[in-house]
Structures are given as C-alpha cells and as structure tokens.
Amino acid sequence: MKTDYTSLNDTLEEQLRRELIKLNQECRELTSENKLLRNEIRQLEEAKYKAFQRIGELTSEVKINRAS
C-alpha cells in the first residue's frame, strides 16, 4: 500500500519518521532471513557431520573385511 504523503504533513520530521519505519521493517525482514539461513546452515552442517561419520564407519568395515 503506497500512500501519497505530499498533501499531508510533509515536514522533515515526518519524512524521517516514515524512513525510520521503513528501515525498521527492512531490519526485521533481514533478521528473519538471517535466522532462517542460520537454521539451514546448522542442518547442513549436521548432515555433513553424519555423512562423515558414516564414511568412517564404512571405511572401518571395509578394512575389517579385507583383513579377514
């Protein structure tokens, strides 16, 4: 919703207030995106760790089977 503020109270203070509102909204959106990305990174790191654990297990099994 875009409002034309030119006919309303268009003082410098009002302009700054509107800009502050806009910047606060952008900040909230970025904070939300940051939380989402951190969560995705955490999940990927956990999956990578589990994959390396599994690789280690399989490597150990192969070495044991070759030794037998």
mmCIF file as Biopython writes it, N, C-alpha, C and O atoms, coordinates in Angstrom:
data_model
#
loop_
_atom_site.group_PDB
_atom_site.id
_atom_site.type_symbol
_atom_site.label_atom_id
_atom_site.label_alt_id
_atom_site.label_comp_id
_atom_site.label_asym_id
_atom_site.label_entity_id
_atom_site.label_seq_id
_atom_site.pdbx_PDB_ins_code
_atom_site.Cartn_x
_atom_site.Cartn_y
_atom_site.Cartn_z
_atom_site.occupancy
_atom_site.B_iso_or_equiv
_atom_site.auth_seq_id
_atom_site.auth_asym_id
_atom_site.pdbx_PDB_model_num
ATOM 1   N N  . MET A ? 1  ? 0.833  -1.169  0.000  1.0 0.0 1  A 1 
ATOM 2   C CA . MET A ? 1  ? 0.000  0.000   0.000  1.0 0.0 1  A 1 
ATOM 3   C C  . MET A ? 1  ? 0.885  1.242   0.000  1.0 0.0 1  A 1 
ATOM 4   O O  . MET A ? 1  ? 1.560  1.527   0.989  1.0 0.0 1  A 1 
ATOM 5   N N  . LYS A ? 2  ? 0.883  1.955   -1.070 1.0 0.0 2  A 1 
ATOM 6   C CA . LYS A ? 2  ? 1.677  3.176   -1.218 1.0 0.0 2  A 1 
ATOM 7   C C  . LYS A ? 2  ? 0.755  4.372   -1.036 1.0 0.0 2  A 1 
ATOM 8   O O  . LYS A ? 2  ? -0.288 4.464   -1.684 1.0 0.0 2  A 1 
ATOM 9   N N  . THR A ? 3  ? 1.137  5.280   -0.163 1.0 0.0 3  A 1 
ATOM 10  C CA . THR A ? 3  ? 0.326  6.459   0.106  1.0 0.0 3  A 1 
ATOM 11  C C  . THR A ? 3  ? 1.081  7.691   -0.360 1.0 0.0 3  A 1 
ATOM 12  O O  . THR A ? 3  ? 2.295  7.795   -0.186 1.0 0.0 3  A 1 
ATOM 13  N N  . ASP A ? 4  ? 0.363  8.602   -0.940 1.0 0.0 4  A 1 
ATOM 14  C CA . ASP A ? 4  ? 0.956  9.870   -1.368 1.0 0.0 4  A 1 
ATOM 15  C C  . ASP A ? 4  ? 0.928  10.834  -0.186 1.0 0.0 4  A 1 
ATOM 16  O O  . ASP A ? 4  ? -0.135 11.310  0.211  1.0 0.0 4  A 1 
ATOM 17  N N  . TYR A ? 5  ? 2.085  11.111  0.363  1.0 0.0 5  A 1 
ATOM 18  C CA . TYR A ? 5  ? 2.176  11.946  1.556  1.0 0.0 5  A 1 
ATOM 19  C C  . TYR A ? 5  ? 2.382  13.425  1.231  1.0 0.0 5  A 1 
ATOM 20  O O  . TYR A ? 5  ? 2.495  14.246  2.142  1.0 0.0 5  A 1 
ATOM 21  N N  . THR A ? 6  ? 2.430  13.771  -0.038 1.0 0.0 6  A 1 
ATOM 22  C CA . THR A ? 6  ? 2.748  15.155  -0.373 1.0 0.0 6  A 1 
ATOM 23  C C  . THR A ? 6  ? 1.699  16.129  0.133  1.0 0.0 6  A 1 
ATOM 24  O O  . THR A ? 6  ? 2.035  17.265  0.471  1.0 0.0 6  A 1 
ATOM 25  N N  . SER A ? 7  ? 0.439  15.719  0.195  1.0 0.0 7  A 1 
ATOM 26  C CA . SER A ? 7  ? -0.600 16.635  0.656  1.0 0.0 7  A 1 
ATOM 27  C C  . SER A ? 7  ? -0.753 16.610  2.175  1.0 0.0 7  A 1 
ATOM 28  O O  . SER A ? 7  ? -1.416 17.472  2.752  1.0 0.0 7  A 1 
ATOM 29  N N  . LEU A ? 8  ? -0.137 15.622  2.818  1.0 0.0 8  A 1 
ATOM 30  C CA . LEU A ? 8  ? -0.222 15.535  4.268  1.0 0.0 8  A 1 
ATOM 31  C C  . LEU A ? 8  ? 0.915  16.308  4.919  1.0 0.0 8  A 1 
ATOM 32  O O  . LEU A ? 8  ? 1.628  17.070  4.266  1.0 0.0 8  A 1 
ATOM 33  N N  . ASN A ? 9  ? 1.062  16.100  6.187  1.0 0.0 9  A 1 
ATOM 34  C CA . ASN A ? 9  ? 2.137  16.737  6.936  1.0 0.0 9  A 1 
ATOM 35  C C  . ASN A ? 9  ? 3.462  16.214  6.407  1.0 0.0 9  A 1 
ATOM 36  O O  . ASN A ? 9  ? 3.850  15.088  6.719  1.0 0.0 9  A 1 
ATOM 37  N N  . ASP A ? 10 ? 4.156  17.005  5.620  1.0 0.0 10 A 1 
ATOM 38  C CA . ASP A ? 10 ? 5.373  16.552  4.952  1.0 0.0 10 A 1 
ATOM 39  C C  . ASP A ? 10 ? 6.596  17.278  5.503  1.0 0.0 10 A 1 
ATOM 40  O O  . ASP A ? 10 ? 7.459  17.720  4.744  1.0 0.0 10 A 1 
ATOM 41  N N  . THR A ? 11 ? 6.663  17.396  6.794  1.0 0.0 11 A 1 
ATOM 42  C CA . THR A ? 11 ? 7.821  18.034  7.417  1.0 0.0 11 A 1 
ATOM 43  C C  . THR A ? 11 ? 9.005  17.072  7.386  1.0 0.0 11 A 1 
ATOM 44  O O  . THR A ? 11 ? 8.846  15.879  7.128  1.0 0.0 11 A 1 
ATOM 45  N N  . LEU A ? 12 ? 10.161 17.595  7.647  1.0 0.0 12 A 1 
ATOM 46  C CA . LEU A ? 12 ? 11.358 16.765  7.690  1.0 0.0 12 A 1 
ATOM 47  C C  . LEU A ? 12 ? 11.201 15.685  8.757  1.0 0.0 12 A 1 
ATOM 48  O O  . LEU A ? 12 ? 11.610 14.540  8.561  1.0 0.0 12 A 1 
ATOM 49  N N  . GLU A ? 13 ? 10.611 16.057  9.873  1.0 0.0 13 A 1 
ATOM 50  C CA . GLU A ? 13 ? 10.399 15.095  10.952 1.0 0.0 13 A 1 
ATOM 51  C C  . GLU A ? 13 ? 9.510  13.935  10.474 1.0 0.0 13 A 1 
ATOM 52  O O  . GLU A ? 13 ? 9.790  12.773  10.769 1.0 0.0 13 A 1 
ATOM 53  N N  . GLU A ? 14 ? 8.455  14.255  9.745  1.0 0.0 14 A 1 
ATOM 54  C CA . GLU A ? 14 ? 7.553  13.220  9.238  1.0 0.0 14 A 1 
ATOM 55  C C  . GLU A ? 14 ? 8.259  12.348  8.196  1.0 0.0 14 A 1 
ATOM 56  O O  . GLU A ? 14 ? 8.074  11.131  8.181  1.0 0.0 14 A 1 
ATOM 57  N N  . GLN A ? 15 ? 9.045  12.948  7.349  1.0 0.0 15 A 1 
ATOM 58  C CA . GLN A ? 15 ? 9.805  12.180  6.355  1.0 0.0 15 A 1 
ATOM 59  C C  . GLN A ? 15 ? 10.763 11.211  7.045  1.0 0.0 15 A 1 
ATOM 60  O O  . GLN A ? 15 ? 10.876 10.050  6.653  1.0 0.0 15 A 1 
ATOM 61  N N  . LEU A ? 16 ? 11.442 11.696  8.065  1.0 0.0 16 A 1 
ATOM 62  C CA . LEU A ? 16 ? 12.376 10.848  8.809  1.0 0.0 16 A 1 
ATOM 63  C C  . LEU A ? 16 ? 11.647 9.742   9.561  1.0 0.0 16 A 1 
ATOM 64  O O  . LEU A ? 16 ? 12.147 8.621   9.662  1.0 0.0 16 A 1 
ATOM 65  N N  . ARG A ? 17 ? 10.469 10.056  10.086 1.0 0.0 17 A 1 
ATOM 66  C CA . ARG A ? 17 ? 9.677  9.051   10.781 1.0 0.0 17 A 1 
ATOM 67  C C  . ARG A ? 17 ? 9.285  7.921   9.820  1.0 0.0 17 A 1 
ATOM 68  O O  . ARG A ? 17 ? 9.386  6.743   10.163 1.0 0.0 17 A 1 
ATOM 69  N N  . ARG A ? 18 ? 8.834  8.295   8.609  1.0 0.0 18 A 1 
ATOM 70  C CA . ARG A ? 18 ? 8.460  7.283   7.613  1.0 0.0 18 A 1 
ATOM 71  C C  . ARG A ? 18 ? 9.674  6.459   7.193  1.0 0.0 18 A 1 
ATOM 72  O O  . ARG A ? 18 ? 9.577  5.242   7.031  1.0 0.0 18 A 1 
ATOM 73  N N  . GLU A ? 19 ? 10.808 7.117   7.020  1.0 0.0 19 A 1 
ATOM 74  C CA . GLU A ? 19 ? 12.024 6.392   6.657  1.0 0.0 19 A 1 
ATOM 75  C C  . GLU A ? 19 ? 12.433 5.432   7.765  1.0 0.0 19 A 1 
ATOM 76  O O  . GLU A ? 19 ? 12.851 4.307   7.491  1.0 0.0 19 A 1 
ATOM 77  N N  . LEU A ? 20 ? 12.316 5.865   8.997  1.0 0.0 20 A 1 
ATOM 78  C CA . LEU A ? 20 ? 12.636 5.005   10.139 1.0 0.0 20 A 1 
ATOM 79  C C  . LEU A ? 20 ? 11.722 3.780   10.176 1.0 0.0 20 A 1 
ATOM 80  O O  . LEU A ? 20 ? 12.184 2.670   10.439 1.0 0.0 20 A 1 
ATOM 81  N N  . ILE A ? 21 ? 10.451 3.974   9.917  1.0 0.0 21 A 1 
ATOM 82  C CA . ILE A ? 21 ? 9.508  2.846   9.867  1.0 0.0 21 A 1 
ATOM 83  C C  . ILE A ? 21 ? 9.928  1.864   8.782  1.0 0.0 21 A 1 
ATOM 84  O O  . ILE A ? 21 ? 9.954  0.653   9.000  1.0 0.0 21 A 1 
ATOM 85  N N  . LYS A ? 22 ? 10.252 2.397   7.625  1.0 0.0 22 A 1 
ATOM 86  C CA . LYS A ? 22 ? 10.675 1.546   6.501  1.0 0.0 22 A 1 
ATOM 87  C C  . LYS A ? 22 ? 11.955 0.780   6.854  1.0 0.0 22 A 1 
ATOM 88  O O  . LYS A ? 22 ? 12.052 -0.419  6.591  1.0 0.0 22 A 1 
ATOM 89  N N  . LEU A ? 23 ? 12.922 1.459   7.442  1.0 0.0 23 A 1 
ATOM 90  C CA . LEU A ? 23 ? 14.192 0.822   7.799  1.0 0.0 23 A 1 
ATOM 91  C C  . LEU A ? 23 ? 14.007 -0.220  8.902  1.0 0.0 23 A 1 
ATOM 92  O O  . LEU A ? 23 ? 14.673 -1.255  8.893  1.0 0.0 23 A 1 
ATOM 93  N N  . ASN A ? 24 ? 13.117 0.043   9.842  1.0 0.0 24 A 1 
ATOM 94  C CA . ASN A ? 24 ? 12.827 -0.945  10.884 1.0 0.0 24 A 1 
ATOM 95  C C  . ASN A ? 24 ? 12.205 -2.202  10.285 1.0 0.0 24 A 1 
ATOM 96  O O  . ASN A ? 24 ? 12.534 -3.316  10.690 1.0 0.0 24 A 1 
ATOM 97  N N  . GLN A ? 25 ? 11.314 -2.021  9.328  1.0 0.0 25 A 1 
ATOM 98  C CA . GLN A ? 25 ? 10.693 -3.173  8.662  1.0 0.0 25 A 1 
ATOM 99  C C  . GLN A ? 25 ? 11.757 -3.978  7.909  1.0 0.0 25 A 1 
ATOM 100 O O  . GLN A ? 25 ? 11.769 -5.207  7.981  1.0 0.0 25 A 1 
ATOM 101 N N  . GLU A ? 26 ? 12.638 -3.298  7.194  1.0 0.0 26 A 1 
ATOM 102 C CA . GLU A ? 26 ? 13.718 -3.984  6.483  1.0 0.0 26 A 1 
ATOM 103 C C  . GLU A ? 26 ? 14.605 -4.742  7.462  1.0 0.0 26 A 1 
ATOM 104 O O  . GLU A ? 26 ? 15.028 -5.865  7.187  1.0 0.0 26 A 1 
ATOM 105 N N  . CYS A ? 27 ? 14.882 -4.128  8.594  1.0 0.0 27 A 1 
ATOM 106 C CA . CYS A ? 27 ? 15.712 -4.766  9.619  1.0 0.0 27 A 1 
ATOM 107 C C  . CYS A ? 27 ? 15.039 -6.041  10.133 1.0 0.0 27 A 1 
ATOM 108 O O  . CYS A ? 27 ? 15.695 -7.071  10.284 1.0 0.0 27 A 1 
ATOM 109 N N  . ARG A ? 28 ? 13.739 -5.974  10.401 1.0 0.0 28 A 1 
ATOM 110 C CA . ARG A ? 28 ? 13.008 -7.167  10.860 1.0 0.0 28 A 1 
ATOM 111 C C  . ARG A ? 28 ? 13.038 -8.262  9.805  1.0 0.0 28 A 1 
ATOM 112 O O  . ARG A ? 28 ? 13.220 -9.434  10.135 1.0 0.0 28 A 1 
ATOM 113 N N  . GLU A ? 29 ? 12.862 -7.892  8.538  1.0 0.0 29 A 1 
ATOM 114 C CA . GLU A ? 29 ? 12.891 -8.873  7.456  1.0 0.0 29 A 1 
ATOM 115 C C  . GLU A ? 29 ? 14.274 -9.526  7.342  1.0 0.0 29 A 1 
ATOM 116 O O  . GLU A ? 29 ? 14.380 -10.740 7.167  1.0 0.0 29 A 1 
ATOM 117 N N  . LEU A ? 30 ? 15.319 -8.719  7.444  1.0 0.0 30 A 1 
ATOM 118 C CA . LEU A ? 30 ? 16.677 -9.250  7.368  1.0 0.0 30 A 1 
ATOM 119 C C  . LEU A ? 30 ? 16.999 -10.147 8.557  1.0 0.0 30 A 1 
ATOM 120 O O  . LEU A ? 30 ? 17.677 -11.164 8.409  1.0 0.0 30 A 1 
ATOM 121 N N  . THR A ? 31 ? 16.515 -9.772  9.730  1.0 0.0 31 A 1 
ATOM 122 C CA . THR A ? 31 ? 16.720 -10.592 10.921 1.0 0.0 31 A 1 
ATOM 123 C C  . THR A ? 31 ? 16.038 -11.945 10.745 1.0 0.0 31 A 1 
ATOM 124 O O  . THR A ? 31 ? 16.604 -12.984 11.082 1.0 0.0 31 A 1 
ATOM 125 N N  . SER A ? 32 ? 14.838 -11.922 10.223 1.0 0.0 32 A 1 
ATOM 126 C CA . SER A ? 32 ? 14.100 -13.163 9.978  1.0 0.0 32 A 1 
ATOM 127 C C  . SER A ? 32 ? 14.824 -14.038 8.953  1.0 0.0 32 A 1 
ATOM 128 O O  . SER A ? 32 ? 14.950 -15.248 9.142  1.0 0.0 32 A 1 
ATOM 129 N N  . GLU A ? 33 ? 15.293 -13.427 7.883  1.0 0.0 33 A 1 
ATOM 130 C CA . GLU A ? 33 ? 16.027 -14.169 6.859  1.0 0.0 33 A 1 
ATOM 131 C C  . GLU A ? 33 ? 17.326 -14.736 7.434  1.0 0.0 33 A 1 
ATOM 132 O O  . GLU A ? 33 ? 17.714 -15.862 7.121  1.0 0.0 33 A 1 
ATOM 133 N N  . ASN A ? 34 ? 17.987 -13.950 8.272  1.0 0.0 34 A 1 
ATOM 134 C CA . ASN A ? 34 ? 19.225 -14.395 8.895  1.0 0.0 34 A 1 
ATOM 135 C C  . ASN A ? 34 ? 18.980 -15.626 9.756  1.0 0.0 34 A 1 
ATOM 136 O O  . ASN A ? 34 ? 19.760 -16.577 9.705  1.0 0.0 34 A 1 
ATOM 137 N N  . LYS A ? 35 ? 17.904 -15.623 10.551 1.0 0.0 35 A 1 
ATOM 138 C CA . LYS A ? 35 ? 17.566 -16.782 11.380 1.0 0.0 35 A 1 
ATOM 139 C C  . LYS A ? 35 ? 17.302 -18.008 10.525 1.0 0.0 35 A 1 
ATOM 140 O O  . LYS A ? 35 ? 17.747 -19.108 10.851 1.0 0.0 35 A 1 
ATOM 141 N N  . LEU A ? 36 ? 16.575 -17.816 9.425  1.0 0.0 36 A 1 
ATOM 142 C CA . LEU A ? 36 ? 16.275 -18.916 8.514  1.0 0.0 36 A 1 
ATOM 143 C C  . LEU A ? 36 ? 17.555 -19.495 7.920  1.0 0.0 36 A 1 
ATOM 144 O O  . LEU A ? 36 ? 17.728 -20.713 7.879  1.0 0.0 36 A 1 
ATOM 145 N N  . LEU A ? 37 ? 18.444 -18.630 7.464  1.0 0.0 37 A 1 
ATOM 146 C CA . LEU A ? 37 ? 19.695 -19.088 6.862  1.0 0.0 37 A 1 
ATOM 147 C C  . LEU A ? 37 ? 20.590 -19.781 7.888  1.0 0.0 37 A 1 
ATOM 148 O O  . LEU A ? 37 ? 21.233 -20.782 7.571  1.0 0.0 37 A 1 
ATOM 149 N N  . ARG A ? 38 ? 20.637 -19.263 9.103  1.0 0.0 38 A 1 
ATOM 150 C CA . ARG A ? 38 ? 21.430 -19.918 10.159 1.0 0.0 38 A 1 
ATOM 151 C C  . ARG A ? 38 ? 20.896 -21.312 10.453 1.0 0.0 38 A 1 
ATOM 152 O O  . ARG A ? 38 ? 21.669 -22.246 10.668 1.0 0.0 38 A 1 
ATOM 153 N N  . ASN A ? 39 ? 19.582 -21.450 10.462 1.0 0.0 39 A 1 
ATOM 154 C CA . ASN A ? 39 ? 18.979 -22.749 10.704 1.0 0.0 39 A 1 
ATOM 155 C C  . ASN A ? 39 ? 19.311 -23.720 9.566  1.0 0.0 39 A 1 
ATOM 156 O O  . ASN A ? 39 ? 19.629 -24.883 9.812  1.0 0.0 39 A 1 
ATOM 157 N N  . GLU A ? 40 ? 19.238 -23.245 8.334  1.0 0.0 40 A 1 
ATOM 158 C CA . GLU A ? 40 ? 19.573 -24.091 7.182  1.0 0.0 40 A 1 
ATOM 159 C C  . GLU A ? 40 ? 21.039 -24.510 7.233  1.0 0.0 40 A 1 
ATOM 160 O O  . GLU A ? 40 ? 21.361 -25.666 6.956  1.0 0.0 40 A 1 
ATOM 161 N N  . ILE A ? 41 ? 21.918 -23.594 7.580  1.0 0.0 41 A 1 
ATOM 162 C CA . ILE A ? 41 ? 23.345 -23.916 7.681  1.0 0.0 41 A 1 
ATOM 163 C C  . ILE A ? 41 ? 23.577 -24.954 8.768  1.0 0.0 41 A 1 
ATOM 164 O O  . ILE A ? 41 ? 24.353 -25.891 8.580  1.0 0.0 41 A 1 
ATOM 165 N N  . ARG A ? 42 ? 22.903 -24.790 9.909  1.0 0.0 42 A 1 
ATOM 166 C CA . ARG A ? 42 ? 23.037 -25.755 11.007 1.0 0.0 42 A 1 
ATOM 167 C C  . ARG A ? 42 ? 22.602 -27.150 10.556 1.0 0.0 42 A 1 
ATOM 168 O O  . ARG A ? 42 ? 23.271 -28.139 10.857 1.0 0.0 42 A 1 
ATOM 169 N N  . GLN A ? 43 ? 21.490 -27.227 9.838  1.0 0.0 43 A 1 
ATOM 170 C CA . GLN A ? 43 ? 21.008 -28.518 9.345  1.0 0.0 43 A 1 
ATOM 171 C C  . GLN A ? 43 ? 21.997 -29.139 8.356  1.0 0.0 43 A 1 
ATOM 172 O O  . GLN A ? 43 ? 22.251 -30.342 8.401  1.0 0.0 43 A 1 
ATOM 173 N N  . LEU A ? 44 ? 22.546 -28.323 7.472  1.0 0.0 44 A 1 
ATOM 174 C CA . LEU A ? 44 ? 23.524 -28.834 6.501  1.0 0.0 44 A 1 
ATOM 175 C C  . LEU A ? 44 ? 24.784 -29.324 7.197  1.0 0.0 44 A 1 
ATOM 176 O O  . LEU A ? 44 ? 25.335 -30.364 6.833  1.0 0.0 44 A 1 
ATOM 177 N N  . GLU A ? 45 ? 25.242 -28.578 8.199  1.0 0.0 45 A 1 
ATOM 178 C CA . GLU A ? 45 ? 26.438 -28.994 8.942  1.0 0.0 45 A 1 
ATOM 179 C C  . GLU A ? 45 ? 26.198 -30.310 9.679  1.0 0.0 45 A 1 
ATOM 180 O O  . GLU A ? 45 ? 27.077 -31.171 9.718  1.0 0.0 45 A 1 
ATOM 181 N N  . GLU A ? 46 ? 25.011 -30.467 10.263 1.0 0.0 46 A 1 
ATOM 182 C CA . GLU A ? 46 ? 24.677 -31.720 10.939 1.0 0.0 46 A 1 
ATOM 183 C C  . GLU A ? 46 ? 24.651 -32.878 9.951  1.0 0.0 46 A 1 
ATOM 184 O O  . GLU A ? 46 ? 25.160 -33.959 10.250 1.0 0.0 46 A 1 
ATOM 185 N N  . ALA A ? 47 ? 24.064 -32.663 8.783  1.0 0.0 47 A 1 
ATOM 186 C CA . ALA A ? 47 ? 24.004 -33.705 7.765  1.0 0.0 47 A 1 
ATOM 187 C C  . ALA A ? 47 ? 25.410 -34.068 7.279  1.0 0.0 47 A 1 
ATOM 188 O O  . ALA A ? 47 ? 25.716 -35.242 7.068  1.0 0.0 47 A 1 
ATOM 189 N N  . LYS A ? 48 ? 26.254 -33.062 7.106  1.0 0.0 48 A 1 
ATOM 190 C CA . LYS A ? 48 ? 27.622 -33.303 6.675  1.0 0.0 48 A 1 
ATOM 191 C C  . LYS A ? 48 ? 28.385 -34.110 7.735  1.0 0.0 48 A 1 
ATOM 192 O O  . LYS A ? 48 ? 29.129 -35.032 7.402  1.0 0.0 48 A 1 
ATOM 193 N N  . TYR A ? 49 ? 28.196 -33.759 8.996  1.0 0.0 49 A 1 
ATOM 194 C CA . TYR A ? 49 ? 28.848 -34.469 10.091 1.0 0.0 49 A 1 
ATOM 195 C C  . TYR A ? 49 ? 28.408 -35.935 10.115 1.0 0.0 49 A 1 
ATOM 196 O O  . TYR A ? 49 ? 29.239 -36.832 10.255 1.0 0.0 49 A 1 
ATOM 197 N N  . LYS A ? 50 ? 27.109 -36.174 9.980  1.0 0.0 50 A 1 
ATOM 198 C CA . LYS A ? 50 ? 26.592 -37.547 9.961  1.0 0.0 50 A 1 
ATOM 199 C C  . LYS A ? 50 ? 27.128 -38.317 8.757  1.0 0.0 50 A 1 
ATOM 200 O O  . LYS A ? 50 ? 27.422 -39.507 8.862  1.0 0.0 50 A 1 
ATOM 201 N N  . ALA A ? 51 ? 27.256 -37.649 7.623  1.0 0.0 51 A 1 
ATOM 202 C CA . ALA A ? 51 ? 27.791 -38.304 6.426  1.0 0.0 51 A 1 
ATOM 203 C C  . ALA A ? 51 ? 29.247 -38.710 6.646  1.0 0.0 51 A 1 
ATOM 204 O O  . ALA A ? 51 ? 29.646 -39.814 6.276  1.0 0.0 51 A 1 
ATOM 205 N N  . PHE A ? 52 ? 30.038 -37.824 7.246  1.0 0.0 52 A 1 
ATOM 206 C CA . PHE A ? 52 ? 31.441 -38.164 7.519  1.0 0.0 52 A 1 
ATOM 207 C C  . PHE A ? 52 ? 31.545 -39.283 8.555  1.0 0.0 52 A 1 
ATOM 208 O O  . PHE A ? 52 ? 32.443 -40.121 8.473  1.0 0.0 52 A 1 
ATOM 209 N N  . GLN A ? 53 ? 30.636 -39.301 9.525  1.0 0.0 53 A 1 
ATOM 210 C CA . GLN A ? 53 ? 30.620 -40.404 10.486 1.0 0.0 53 A 1 
ATOM 211 C C  . GLN A ? 53 ? 30.350 -41.721 9.758  1.0 0.0 53 A 1 
ATOM 212 O O  . GLN A ? 53 ? 31.016 -42.726 10.003 1.0 0.0 53 A 1 
ATOM 213 N N  . ARG A ? 54 ? 29.377 -41.700 8.872  1.0 0.0 54 A 1 
ATOM 214 C CA . ARG A ? 54 ? 29.021 -42.910 8.119  1.0 0.0 54 A 1 
ATOM 215 C C  . ARG A ? 54 ? 30.180 -43.342 7.219  1.0 0.0 54 A 1 
ATOM 216 O O  . ARG A ? 54 ? 30.451 -44.537 7.099  1.0 0.0 54 A 1 
ATOM 217 N N  . ILE A ? 55 ? 30.856 -42.402 6.595  1.0 0.0 55 A 1 
ATOM 218 C CA . ILE A ? 55 ? 32.020 -42.732 5.768  1.0 0.0 55 A 1 
ATOM 219 C C  . ILE A ? 55 ? 33.080 -43.421 6.622  1.0 0.0 55 A 1 
ATOM 220 O O  . ILE A ? 55 ? 33.687 -44.405 6.200  1.0 0.0 55 A 1 
ATOM 221 N N  . GLY A ? 56 ? 33.295 -42.891 7.834  1.0 0.0 56 A 1 
ATOM 222 C CA . GLY A ? 56 ? 34.263 -43.506 8.742  1.0 0.0 56 A 1 
ATOM 223 C C  . GLY A ? 56 ? 33.861 -44.921 9.117  1.0 0.0 56 A 1 
ATOM 224 O O  . GLY A ? 56 ? 34.707 -45.814 9.153  1.0 0.0 56 A 1 
ATOM 225 N N  . GLU A ? 57 ? 32.579 -45.138 9.398  1.0 0.0 57 A 1 
ATOM 226 C CA . GLU A ? 57 ? 32.090 -46.471 9.734  1.0 0.0 57 A 1 
ATOM 227 C C  . GLU A ? 57 ? 32.293 -47.443 8.570  1.0 0.0 57 A 1 
ATOM 228 O O  . GLU A ? 57 ? 32.773 -48.560 8.760  1.0 0.0 57 A 1 
ATOM 229 N N  . LEU A ? 58 ? 31.930 -47.013 7.384  1.0 0.0 58 A 1 
ATOM 230 C CA . LEU A ? 58 ? 32.060 -47.875 6.204  1.0 0.0 58 A 1 
ATOM 231 C C  . LEU A ? 58 ? 33.524 -48.167 5.893  1.0 0.0 58 A 1 
ATOM 232 O O  . LEU A ? 58 ? 33.869 -49.283 5.506  1.0 0.0 58 A 1 
ATOM 233 N N  . THR A ? 59 ? 34.378 -47.172 6.060  1.0 0.0 59 A 1 
ATOM 234 C CA . THR A ? 59 ? 35.808 -47.380 5.834  1.0 0.0 59 A 1 
ATOM 235 C C  . THR A ? 59 ? 36.348 -48.406 6.813  1.0 0.0 59 A 1 
ATOM 236 O O  . THR A ? 59 ? 37.142 -49.267 6.434  1.0 0.0 59 A 1 
ATOM 237 N N  . SER A ? 60 ? 35.928 -48.326 8.063  1.0 0.0 60 A 1 
ATOM 238 C CA . SER A ? 60 ? 36.358 -49.306 9.067  1.0 0.0 60 A 1 
ATOM 239 C C  . SER A ? 60 ? 35.871 -50.705 8.705  1.0 0.0 60 A 1 
ATOM 240 O O  . SER A ? 60 ? 36.611 -51.679 8.841  1.0 0.0 60 A 1 
ATOM 241 N N  . GLU A ? 61 ? 34.620 -50.802 8.244  1.0 0.0 61 A 1 
ATOM 242 C CA . GLU A ? 61 ? 34.076 -52.101 7.852  1.0 0.0 61 A 1 
ATOM 243 C C  . GLU A ? 61 ? 34.858 -52.700 6.685  1.0 0.0 61 A 1 
ATOM 244 O O  . GLU A ? 61 ? 35.137 -53.898 6.670  1.0 0.0 61 A 1 
ATOM 245 N N  . VAL A ? 62 ? 35.206 -51.872 5.717  1.0 0.0 62 A 1 
ATOM 246 C CA . VAL A ? 62 ? 35.953 -52.355 4.561  1.0 0.0 62 A 1 
ATOM 247 C C  . VAL A ? 62 ? 37.333 -52.857 5.007  1.0 0.0 62 A 1 
ATOM 248 O O  . VAL A ? 62 ? 37.793 -53.905 4.554  1.0 0.0 62 A 1 
ATOM 249 N N  . LYS A ? 63 ? 37.978 -52.116 5.881  1.0 0.0 63 A 1 
ATOM 250 C CA . LYS A ? 63 ? 39.292 -52.524 6.357  1.0 0.0 63 A 1 
ATOM 251 C C  . LYS A ? 63 ? 39.207 -53.839 7.130  1.0 0.0 63 A 1 
ATOM 252 O O  . LYS A ? 63 ? 40.075 -54.701 6.994  1.0 0.0 63 A 1 
ATOM 253 N N  . ILE A ? 64 ? 38.161 -53.990 7.938  1.0 0.0 64 A 1 
ATOM 254 C CA . ILE A ? 64 ? 37.984 -55.232 8.696  1.0 0.0 64 A 1 
ATOM 255 C C  . ILE A ? 64 ? 37.707 -56.390 7.749  1.0 0.0 64 A 1 
ATOM 256 O O  . ILE A ? 64 ? 38.246 -57.480 7.940  1.0 0.0 64 A 1 
ATOM 257 N N  . ASN A ? 65 ? 36.882 -56.178 6.740  1.0 0.0 65 A 1 
ATOM 258 C CA . ASN A ? 65 ? 36.563 -57.251 5.790  1.0 0.0 65 A 1 
ATOM 259 C C  . ASN A ? 65 ? 37.788 -57.634 4.952  1.0 0.0 65 A 1 
ATOM 260 O O  . ASN A ? 65 ? 37.963 -58.808 4.625  1.0 0.0 65 A 1 
ATOM 261 N N  . ARG A ? 66 ? 38.617 -56.683 4.609  1.0 0.0 66 A 1 
ATOM 262 C CA . ARG A ? 66 ? 39.840 -57.003 3.852  1.0 0.0 66 A 1 
ATOM 263 C C  . ARG A ? 66 ? 40.829 -57.777 4.706  1.0 0.0 66 A 1 
ATOM 264 O O  . ARG A ? 66 ? 41.550 -58.640 4.207  1.0 0.0 66 A 1 
ATOM 265 N N  . ALA A ? 67 ? 40.860 -57.462 6.002  1.0 0.0 67 A 1 
ATOM 266 C CA . ALA A ? 67 ? 41.793 -58.131 6.895  1.0 0.0 67 A 1 
ATOM 267 C C  . ALA A ? 67 ? 41.375 -59.575 7.162  1.0 0.0 67 A 1 
ATOM 268 O O  . ALA A ? 67 ? 42.206 -60.413 7.513  1.0 0.0 67 A 1 
ATOM 269 N N  . SER A ? 68 ? 40.091 -59.859 6.996  1.0 0.0 68 A 1 
ATOM 270 C CA . SER A ? 68 ? 39.590 -61.217 7.302  1.0 0.0 68 A 1 
ATOM 271 C C  . SER A ? 68 ? 39.947 -62.201 6.229  1.0 0.0 68 A 1 
ATOM 272 O O  . SER A ? 68 ? 39.603 -63.379 6.332  1.0 0.0 68 A 1 
#
